[in-house]
Amino acid sequence: MSLPFAVLVVLVALLAGSLYAAAEADPYKILGVTRSASQAEIKKVYKRLAKEWHPDKNKSPEAEDMFIKITKSYEILSSEEKRSTYDRYGQTDDTQPYGQYRHRHSHFDFDEAFFNFPFNKNSRDFADGKYALHFDQYVNNVVPGSFKRPYLVKITSDWCFSCIHIEPVWKEVVQEMETLGVGIGVVDVGYERRLANYLGAHRTPSILGVINGKVTFFHYAVAKELLKQFVEDLLPQRLVEKVTDKNQLEFLNSWQEINKPHVLLFDQVPAVPLLFKLTAFAYKDYLQFGYVDQGISDTADLLKQFNINTYAPTMLVFKENIDKPADIIQAKGMKKQIIDEFMSNNKFLLVPRLVNQKLFDELCPVKQFHRRRKYCVLLLTSDEESFSPGNQAFLSFASTNTREVLRFAYVYQRHQQPLCDVLTQSKETPWFSQVVILERRNAAGKTLYKPVTAWNGSEEDQQALVDELERLHKDPSILNYDATLPELNNEFASMFIIRWVYSSYDYLTEVVDDILHNNWREMMPLVSLIFSALFILFGTVVIQAFSDSSEDKQTKPKGKDGLKAENGSPGGASRPPKKSFVEVTELTDITYTSNLVRLRPGHMNVVLVLTHASKNILLSKFAKEVYSFTGSVTLHFSFLNMDKHSEWMHSLLEYAQEALRHDAHDDHQAANRRADYTGYVMALNGHKKYLCLFRPVYTGEDADAKSSEDESGAGTGTGGGATASSRSRPGSRDDHPPPPPRKSYRSRSVSTLQIHHKLDRLGLWMERLMEGTLPRYYVPAWPGLDKITPGK
């Protein structure tokens, strides 16, 4: 009895183990969904569980195993075929590895452990050597090729345990994507560390896409459907336009504007097939693509108009005639090779317009040898309405051409003026159309050509062209003119801003996607740039704020500030001084060049005009008035002695007559009478050659006081001072005060100012100078050095 009982125990244990394994491998239970769950519900649950159990985010020991189970379960339930098989038989080929994986860990078999050791790269059932990428190969082949097709690249290594688990999915995706035209690459970090760093791949396994030279990382779990969606998302969003009965005329009629044939695919699936999107990306420079969904009512008229068979995908290509397709293919299972051949045979219109040099090189290639000789029949015309009949006649003539060696094209004279000037013999106006036959000889632009006829589309013009083409067929030497053609203008260059906006949108989308997936390692350069810019911006503002506040707190020199109320300057200067003294140099023949003629741009020299007698008083008052402005590094202070350099002062004011306006009663004065410029202040800009002028103003303060330097004995009283004040005060506010007093006219003492008060309003004038609100008097040139040199 013991033996049957033991057998029974073993059978029960095995049955329980199998039931446990089956329950553990149930994809419905792993994802936590019912058997009636929809694809949308399964996908939503999968995304949530994948984020929760991803090994990079979940540090639990069983996270990796659970993540693999979740991925496998989603692969089964996301495929209707695999799901149906599992529901019917209880397992699929994809459910078997769960039991095998656990069995392998339940005991140790030497031979199995040795030959199936996961780090042994020879155990892989899918060889990556065929797709191995090296740095030079990536730079020279993959990057240029990514402008025609996207690339899917896997980053792996020999000592990567997780890489083993994605191999079956990677193999299946590669086999399908490669047949659609997607480029495949594998980078082994152990051998190509430089390329991995260049791509920004810092962990294995990683999968990335390359398109238009740009690298995008795949952030989701490695599942077939997600990888297919990733490749589709790499493609630009505006490759294929949905066409219906409402917009089909607008779509097809744009052939002349964009200078491309139009391709329409008719199919019954609502989404654009990935193969068609990849084809549209590969031929985006030559063709415009549209998709017609046969399953909606809005396309019924299109299906009827072109007699489309709804049981198989149909592809039509339209050129100049939008009512009749130029070519058609129809097949239940379209292969990439058939589609590529169809597209290559229809890349150009019957008579395309030469809009750039690249198109010219393809339509009219350089002669290589006799059998590959190509002749270009070129119509030089215009886009004006009056030229339309001739252009249409040229199109009709070209549509009857059957010779492989002839290519027909046209250019608009308005857009390609340099080319038309070289090929057009007649310079008559108004300009007229002309047909030219040409053969390009080298890439530098050397061309043999012959003008055929002026073209208006008449029968005579067409017959003349036929005769010339017959002669050309028999004797190519009739092309007896030679010229070097200029490079064609790119007529679509104005579209750059649109391409830039689209590129910016794609880039911002990628940045947002990286942020959402916490891909901080790849985002680090951008984050560093942003923080550097913010640091510089706010750092500058903070430093400036502290600098301004510290300057405002600087104390002003004692003994000087008490005079501000007396001299009329504002109580708080806007530019506090940085020195405890005012440095004033004399303007002489020694300092003339450095302080005026060659003064640095943006700098000004404030010059006080004085005499020997008034020097001490005026310099003291000048220092008080300008002291608060010594903090500006662009201001320099000097004085000019009229007793030594009066000739220079008169020469300067002769250049700037507008700076002085004399009253009408001064016009009869003698020419040799010399004005008194004592107390005048000039702000001289040596670089821009202009001056601002300050004239002495009497404020009425200390009216009864007599200046110690007033040696004229004019006897100016209080009443005279008041009269002068009433005439001079408005001048301090205006740009044109009354003329200066003249020393020789002593009897008019009312216009003579006391020396002590000549600079009363200088502080306010300096404020306006710093604000830039003073009038400027420009001089053609500064007086020569001989005008200021003593003894001249």
ZAMARGU-4260 file (C-alpha; in steps of 0.2 Angstrom, whole numbers, plus 5000, padded with zeros to 4 digits):
<rodrens>
0) 5000/5000/5000 | 5015/5011/5003 | 5020/5012/4984 | 5003/5017/4977 | 5001/5030/4991
5) 5018/5037/4986 | 5014/5038/4968 | 4998/5046/4972 | 5007/5059/4983 | 5019/5063/4968
10) 5005/5064/4956 | 4995/5076/4967 | 5011/5087/4969 | 5015/5088/4951 | 4997/5092/4947
15) 4997/5106/4960 | 5013/5113/4954 | 5007/5113/4936 | 4991/5122/4942 | 5001/5134/4951
20) 5012/5138/4936 | 4997/5139/4925 | 4988/5151/4937 | 5004/5161/4939 | 5006/5162/4920
25) 4988/5168/4917 | 4990/5185/4908 | 4973/5190/4913 | 4977/5188/4932 | 4994/5196/4930
30) 4986/5211/4923 | 4971/5210/4934 | 4958/5211/4920 | 4943/5201/4915 | 4942/5190/4899
35) 4930/5202/4892 | 4941/5217/4894 | 4943/5228/4879 | 4960/5233/4871 | 4959/5251/4878
40) 4956/5244/4896 | 4971/5232/4894 | 4982/5245/4887 | 4978/5257/4901 | 4981/5244/4915
45) 4997/5239/4907 | 5004/5257/4907 | 5000/5258/4925 | 5008/5242/4930 | 5023/5245/4919
50) 5027/5261/4928 | 5024/5253/4945 | 5035/5238/4942 | 5049/5245/4931 | 5066/5240/4938
55) 5072/5258/4937 | 5058/5264/4948 | 5054/5249/4959 | 5069/5243/4969 | 5059/5227/4975
60) 5069/5211/4972 | 5054/5204/4963 | 5052/5219/4952 | 5061/5213/4937 | 5052/5196/4937
65) 5035/5205/4938 | 5040/5217/4925 | 5044/5203/4913 | 5027/5194/4917 | 5018/5210/4914
70) 5026/5213/4897 | 5023/5195/4891 | 5005/5196/4897 | 5002/5212/4887 | 5011/5205/4872
75) 4998/5191/4872 | 4982/5201/4876 | 4987/5215/4864 | 4987/5203/4849 | 4970/5197/4844
80) 4978/5181/4837 | 4988/5177/4852 | 4974/5181/4864 | 4962/5170/4854 | 4974/5155/4855
85) 4976/5157/4874 | 4958/5158/4877 | 4955/5142/4866 | 4970/5131/4872 | 4976/5139/4888
90) 4993/5143/4883 | 5004/5150/4868 | 5022/5149/4863 | 5024/5165/4874 | 5017/5158/4890
95) 5029/5143/4890 | 5045/5152/4896 | 5037/5156/4913 | 5038/5138/4918 | 5055/5135/4910
100) 5062/5151/4918 | 5057/5145/4936 | 5062/5127/4932 | 5079/5133/4927 | 5081/5141/4944
105) 5074/5126/4954 | 5089/5115/4951 | 5106/5115/4944 | 5112/5105/4929 | 5130/5107/4924
110) 5128/5105/4905 | 5113/5116/4904 | 5120/5129/4915 | 5136/5129/4905 | 5129/5130/4888
115) 5114/5141/4892 | 5123/5153/4904 | 5115/5170/4901 | 5131/5179/4899 | 5137/5168/4885
120) 5134/5178/4869 | 5135/5163/4858 | 5119/5156/4867 | 5108/5170/4858 | 5096/5164/4845
125) 5097/5180/4836 | 5114/5186/4830 | 5117/5205/4831 | 5133/5205/4821 | 5124/5209/4805
130) 5118/5225/4812 | 5133/5230/4822 | 5137/5249/4821 | 5154/5257/4822 | 5157/5276/4825
135) 5163/5280/4808 | 5149/5269/4800 | 5136/5279/4811 | 5142/5296/4806 | 5145/5292/4787
140) 5130/5281/4784 | 5117/5281/4797 | 5116/5300/4800 | 5114/5304/4781 | 5103/5290/4778
145) 5091/5295/4793 | 5085/5309/4781 | 5077/5296/4770 | 5072/5283/4783 | 5071/5281/4802
150) 5084/5270/4811 | 5080/5259/4826 | 5096/5256/4837 | 5098/5244/4851 | 5112/5247/4864
155) 5118/5231/4872 | 5133/5222/4879 | 5139/5204/4882 | 5137/5206/4901 | 5119/5213/4901
160) 5107/5201/4910 | 5092/5211/4905 | 5097/5211/4887 | 5093/5193/4886 | 5075/5196/4890
165) 5071/5208/4876 | 5079/5197/4862 | 5064/5188/4857 | 5054/5205/4855 | 5068/5213/4847
170) 5070/5199/4834 | 5052/5200/4829 | 5052/5219/4828 | 5068/5219/4817 | 5061/5206/4805
175) 5045/5216/4803 | 5053/5234/4802 | 5067/5230/4791 | 5054/5224/4777 | 5046/5241/4779
180) 5062/5250/4776 | 5067/5255/4794 | 5086/5255/4797 | 5092/5243/4810 | 5108/5245/4821
185) 5116/5237/4836 | 5129/5245/4847 | 5139/5234/4859 | 5145/5245/4873 | 5160/5234/4876
190) 5167/5237/4859 | 5159/5254/4854 | 5160/5264/4870 | 5164/5280/4860 | 5148/5278/4850
195) 5137/5274/4865 | 5143/5290/4874 | 5141/5300/4858 | 5123/5294/4857 | 5120/5298/4875
200) 5116/5280/4880 | 5123/5277/4897 | 5114/5261/4902 | 5110/5244/4894 | 5098/5239/4887
205) 5093/5254/4878 | 5083/5257/4862 | 5084/5273/4852 | 5078/5280/4836 | 5087/5291/4824
210) 5078/5302/4811 | 5085/5318/4802 | 5101/5316/4812 | 5091/5318/4829 | 5092/5304/4842
215) 5076/5300/4852 | 5076/5287/4866 | 5062/5274/4869 | 5056/5275/4886 | 5043/5261/4888
220) 5043/5243/4890 | 5050/5233/4876 | 5034/5226/4868 | 5031/5224/4849 | 5016/5236/4848
225) 5025/5249/4858 | 5041/5248/4847 | 5030/5249/4831 | 5021/5265/4838 | 5038/5272/4843
230) 5044/5271/4825 | 5028/5279/4819 | 5030/5293/4831 | 5047/5297/4825 | 5040/5302/4808
235) 5034/5320/4805 | 5016/5322/4808 | 5012/5331/4792 | 5019/5318/4779 | 5002/5312/4773
240) 4986/5322/4771 | 4969/5314/4774 | 4959/5317/4758 | 4940/5317/4756 | 4927/5322/4743
245) 4928/5340/4751 | 4946/5343/4749 | 4952/5332/4735 | 4951/5346/4722 | 4962/5358/4733
250) 4974/5344/4736 | 4977/5339/4718 | 4976/5357/4711 | 4992/5362/4721 | 5003/5353/4709
255) 5009/5369/4701 | 5012/5378/4717 | 5023/5365/4725 | 5029/5358/4709 | 5027/5340/4713
260) 5016/5325/4708 | 5002/5319/4720 | 5000/5301/4726 | 4984/5295/4733 | 4982/5278/4742
265) 4965/5271/4744 | 4963/5258/4758 | 4950/5252/4770 | 4959/5254/4786 | 4955/5270/4796
270) 4974/5274/4800 | 4987/5277/4787 | 4998/5262/4785 | 5015/5263/4792 | 5023/5257/4775
275) 5014/5272/4767 | 5021/5284/4780 | 5039/5278/4778 | 5037/5279/4759 | 5031/5297/4761
280) 5046/5301/4772 | 5058/5294/4759 | 5051/5303/4744 | 5045/5319/4753 | 5056/5330/4742
285) 5048/5324/4726 | 5030/5319/4729 | 5015/5325/4739 | 5005/5311/4748 | 4987/5309/4752
290) 4977/5295/4760 | 4959/5290/4756 | 4949/5280/4769 | 4937/5269/4759 | 4927/5265/4774
295) 4919/5282/4777 | 4905/5290/4767 | 4915/5306/4764 | 4925/5297/4751 | 4911/5289/4740
300) 4913/5301/4726 | 4931/5299/4725 | 4929/5280/4724 | 4916/5282/4710 | 4926/5295/4700
305) 4942/5284/4699 | 4933/5267/4699 | 4942/5261/4714 | 4942/5242/4718 | 4938/5242/4736
310) 4945/5224/4739 | 4963/5229/4737 | 4974/5244/4741 | 4976/5255/4726 | 4989/5269/4723
315) 4986/5283/4710 | 4999/5296/4705 | 4993/5312/4697 | 5003/5325/4688 | 4997/5340/4678
320) 4981/5332/4673 | 4971/5330/4689 | 4956/5321/4681 | 4966/5306/4675 | 4980/5297/4685
325) 4997/5296/4676 | 5000/5279/4684 | 4992/5266/4695 | 4996/5250/4705 | 4984/5239/4714
330) 4989/5224/4725 | 4982/5215/4740 | 4999/5215/4748 | 5010/5229/4742 | 5028/5226/4745
335) 5041/5239/4748 | 5051/5235/4732 | 5036/5237/4721 | 5031/5254/4729 | 5049/5261/4728
340) 5049/5257/4709 | 5033/5265/4707 | 5038/5281/4716 | 5055/5282/4707 | 5046/5281/4690
345) 5035/5295/4695 | 5046/5307/4704 | 5044/5322/4692 | 5030/5331/4683 | 5029/5329/4664
350) 5036/5347/4663 | 5043/5352/4680 | 5048/5370/4684 | 5066/5372/4689 | 5065/5379/4706
355) 5082/5375/4713 | 5099/5368/4708 | 5096/5351/4715 | 5081/5348/4704 | 5091/5355/4689
360) 5105/5342/4692 | 5093/5328/4692 | 5082/5332/4677 | 5097/5338/4666 | 5112/5328/4673
365) 5130/5331/4667 | 5135/5321/4652 | 5145/5306/4657 | 5147/5296/4641 | 5138/5295/4625
370) 5124/5282/4629 | 5119/5291/4645 | 5118/5308/4636 | 5103/5319/4641 | 5096/5334/4632
375) 5085/5347/4642 | 5072/5356/4632 | 5069/5372/4642 | 5056/5385/4640 | 5060/5402/4647
380) 5043/5410/4651 | 5034/5420/4664 | 5020/5417/4676 | 5009/5431/4670 | 4992/5427/4663
385) 4996/5432/4645 | 5010/5418/4644 | 4997/5404/4650 | 4992/5398/4632 | 5010/5396/4627
390) 5014/5387/4643 | 5000/5375/4641 | 5005/5372/4623 | 5022/5368/4628 | 5015/5355/4641
395) 5004/5347/4627 | 5019/5346/4616 | 5030/5338/4630 | 5016/5325/4634 | 5018/5317/4617
400) 5037/5314/4620 | 5043/5296/4620 | 5062/5298/4619 | 5072/5294/4634 | 5086/5306/4630
405) 5074/5321/4631 | 5069/5330/4647 | 5056/5345/4646 | 5056/5359/4659 | 5053/5377/4661
410) 5058/5392/4671 | 5050/5408/4676 | 5060/5423/4671 | 5055/5433/4686 | 5063/5420/4698
415) 5078/5414/4688 | 5083/5430/4680 | 5102/5426/4679 | 5099/5410/4670 | 5088/5418/4657
420) 5100/5432/4654 | 5113/5419/4649 | 5102/5409/4638 | 5092/5423/4630 | 5100/5431/4615
425) 5087/5445/4612 | 5086/5459/4625 | 5071/5466/4618 | 5057/5473/4629 | 5043/5467/4633
430) 5051/5451/4637 | 5045/5435/4627 | 5045/5416/4629 | 5059/5406/4621 | 5064/5388/4619
435) 5082/5382/4622 | 5089/5365/4620 | 5104/5362/4631 | 5117/5349/4636 | 5127/5350/4652
440) 5145/5346/4651 | 5152/5347/4669 | 5147/5351/4686 | 5155/5369/4685 | 5140/5374/4674
445) 5148/5373/4657 | 5134/5370/4645 | 5131/5368/4626 | 5115/5375/4620 | 5105/5382/4605
450) 5091/5394/4605 | 5077/5386/4595 | 5063/5399/4593 | 5052/5412/4601 | 5038/5403/4609
455) 5019/5407/4609 | 5012/5389/4606 | 5008/5391/4588 | 5009/5377/4575 | 5024/5386/4567
460) 5033/5386/4584 | 5029/5368/4587 | 5035/5363/4570 | 5051/5372/4572 | 5054/5363/4588
465) 5051/5346/4580 | 5063/5350/4566 | 5077/5355/4578 | 5074/5339/4589 | 5075/5329/4573
470) 5092/5337/4568 | 5098/5335/4586 | 5094/5316/4585 | 5105/5315/4569 | 5118/5328/4573
475) 5122/5333/4591 | 5134/5346/4585 | 5120/5358/4581 | 5122/5364/4599 | 5135/5377/4594
480) 5133/5389/4608 | 5142/5387/4625 | 5140/5396/4641 | 5143/5394/4660 | 5127/5394/4668
485) 5124/5402/4685 | 5117/5392/4700 | 5098/5392/4701 | 5090/5402/4714 | 5080/5392/4727
490) 5062/5398/4725 | 5057/5388/4740 | 5069/5397/4752 | 5056/5408/4759 | 5048/5392/4766
495) 5062/5392/4779 | 5053/5400/4793 | 5039/5387/4791 | 5051/5373/4792 | 5059/5381/4807
500) 5043/5383/4816 | 5039/5364/4813 | 5057/5359/4818 | 5055/5370/4834 | 5038/5361/4838
505) 5046/5344/4836 | 5060/5349/4847 | 5049/5356/4861 | 5038/5340/4860 | 5054/5329/4862
510) 5059/5340/4877 | 5042/5338/4886 | 5043/5320/4882 | 5060/5318/4890 | 5054/5328/4906
515) 5039/5317/4908 | 5050/5302/4908 | 5063/5308/4919 | 5077/5306/4907 | 5088/5318/4916
520) 5104/5311/4910 | 5100/5316/4892 | 5092/5332/4898 | 5107/5338/4908 | 5115/5349/4894
525) 5098/5358/4891 | 5095/5360/4910 | 5112/5366/4912 | 5110/5379/4899 | 5094/5385/4906
530) 5101/5387/4923 | 5116/5396/4917 | 5106/5409/4908 | 5095/5412/4923 | 5110/5414/4934
535) 5118/5426/4923 | 5101/5436/4921 | 5096/5437/4939 | 5114/5438/4945 | 5117/5454/4935
540) 5101/5461/4941 | 5105/5458/4959 | 5123/5464/4958 | 5116/5480/4949 | 5103/5483/4963
545) 5116/5481/4977 | 5128/5492/4967 | 5115/5506/4965 | 5110/5504/4984 | 5128/5505/4990
550) 5131/5521/4979 | 5116/5529/4985 | 5122/5527/5003 | 5139/5535/5000 | 5141/5551/5010
555) 5145/5567/5001 | 5160/5577/5006 | 5157/5590/5020 | 5160/5608/5016 | 5154/5605/4998
560) 5136/5600/5001 | 5132/5615/5010 | 5134/5625/4995 | 5121/5616/4984 | 5106/5627/4990
565) 5116/5642/4986 | 5122/5638/4969 | 5105/5631/4963 | 5110/5613/4960 | 5097/5599/4965
570) 5099/5593/4983 | 5102/5575/4978 | 5113/5571/4963 | 5108/5556/4952 | 5127/5551/4950
575) 5136/5552/4967 | 5155/5556/4965 | 5168/5543/4967 | 5182/5555/4971 | 5184/5567/4985
580) 5190/5580/4972 | 5187/5587/4955 | 5201/5584/4942 | 5201/5598/4930 | 5215/5600/4917
585) 5219/5614/4905 | 5215/5613/4887 | 5232/5617/4878 | 5241/5612/4863 | 5248/5597/4873
590) 5232/5590/4879 | 5222/5595/4864 | 5223/5579/4854 | 5220/5567/4869 | 5206/5577/4877
595) 5196/5582/4862 | 5202/5576/4844 | 5204/5558/4849 | 5192/5557/4863 | 5185/5539/4865
600) 5168/5536/4858 | 5154/5540/4871 | 5166/5551/4881 | 5163/5570/4883 | 5175/5584/4889
605) 5166/5598/4899 | 5176/5614/4896 | 5175/5630/4907 | 5180/5646/4898 | 5189/5658/4909
610) 5202/5672/4910 | 5218/5675/4921 | 5207/5687/4932 | 5192/5676/4934 | 5202/5659/4935
615) 5202/5656/4954 | 5184/5661/4957 | 5176/5652/4942 | 5187/5636/4945 | 5181/5635/4963
620) 5162/5637/4958 | 5164/5625/4943 | 5171/5612/4955 | 5156/5614/4967 | 5144/5613/4952
625) 5151/5597/4944 | 5157/5588/4959 | 5141/5577/4960 | 5145/5571/4942 | 5162/5565/4944
630) 5156/5547/4947 | 5153/5545/4928 | 5168/5538/4919 | 5163/5546/4902 | 5165/5564/4908
635) 5181/5573/4908 | 5183/5591/4915 | 5195/5605/4908 | 5196/5624/4907 | 5201/5635/4892
640) 5210/5652/4896 | 5203/5665/4884 | 5218/5676/4887 | 5229/5663/4878 | 5217/5654/4866
645) 5204/5666/4861 | 5208/5663/4843 | 5203/5644/4845 | 5186/5649/4854 | 5182/5661/4839
650) 5186/5648/4826 | 5175/5635/4835 | 5160/5647/4836 | 5162/5651/4817 | 5159/5633/4813
655) 5144/5633/4825 | 5135/5649/4821 | 5119/5641/4826 | 5125/5640/4844 | 5124/5659/4846
660) 5110/5671/4841 | 5113/5689/4843 | 5099/5702/4846 | 5095/5714/4832 | 5102/5729/4841
665) 5119/5720/4840 | 5120/5718/4821 | 5127/5735/4818 | 5141/5733/4830 | 5159/5734/4823
670) 5166/5718/4817 | 5182/5719/4827 | 5173/5720/4843 | 5176/5704/4853 | 5163/5695/4864
675) 5166/5690/4882 | 5165/5671/4884 | 5170/5671/4902 | 5160/5658/4912 | 5154/5649/4896
680) 5154/5630/4898 | 5155/5618/4883 | 5152/5600/4882 | 5163/5593/4868 | 5160/5576/4860
685) 5176/5573/4851 | 5171/5557/4842 | 5154/5563/4835 | 5160/5581/4833 | 5146/5591/4842
690) 5145/5603/4857 | 5132/5608/4869 | 5134/5626/4876 | 5130/5633/4893 | 5129/5652/4894
695) 5131/5662/4911 | 5114/5666/4920 | 5112/5678/4934 | 5100/5671/4947 | 5097/5687/4957
700) 5105/5680/4973 | 5117/5692/4982 | 5113/5706/4970 | 5120/5720/4980 | 5137/5711/4982
705) 5151/5717/4972 | 5163/5704/4965 | 5181/5706/4969 | 5185/5703/4951 | 5173/5716/4944
710) 5186/5728/4938 | 5175/5736/4924 | 5167/5749/4936 | 5151/5749/4927 | 5141/5753/4942
715) 5128/5739/4940 | 5115/5742/4954 | 5100/5732/4960 | 5089/5739/4947 | 5101/5734/4933
720) 5103/5717/4941 | 5084/5714/4941 | 5083/5719/4923 | 5096/5707/4918 | 5087/5694/4928
725) 5071/5697/4919 | 5079/5695/4902 | 5091/5681/4907 | 5080/5669/4918 | 5070/5662/4903
730) 5086/5659/4894 | 5090/5646/4908 | 5075/5636/4903 | 5076/5638/4885 | 5088/5632/4872
735) 5092/5649/4865 | 5096/5662/4879 | 5100/5680/4875 | 5118/5684/4868 | 5133/5686/4879
740) 5138/5703/4885 | 5152/5712/4876 | 5167/5719/4886 | 5169/5733/4874 | 5152/5739/4876
745) 5154/5745/4894 | 5139/5757/4894 | 5126/5742/4893 | 5130/5736/4911 | 5113/5728/4913
750) 5120/5713/4902 | 5136/5711/4912 | 5135/5697/4925 | 5145/5697/4941 | 5158/5683/4940
755) 5153/5675/4956 | 5136/5671/4949 | 5140/5666/4931 | 5139/5647/4935 | 5123/5648/4946
760) 5113/5636/4934 | 5127/5625/4929 | 5121/5610/4940 | 5104/5610/4931 | 5112/5611/4914
765) 5123/5596/4919 | 5108/5586/4923 | 5100/5589/4906 | 5117/5585/4898 | 5117/5568/4907
770) 5099/5565/4901 | 5103/5569/4883 | 5090/5583/4882 | 5101/5598/4877 | 5102/5604/4859
775) 5118/5598/4850 | 5128/5609/4838 | 5138/5599/4825 | 5154/5605/4818 | 5162/5599/4802
780) 5179/5598/4810 | 5188/5604/4826 | 5199/5619/4824 | 5217/5615/4819 | 5231/5614/4832
785) 5238/5630/4826 | 5223/5639/4833 | 5227/5634/4851 | 5246/5634/4850 | 5254/5649/4859
790) 5262/5661/4847 | 5251/5656/4832
</rodrens>
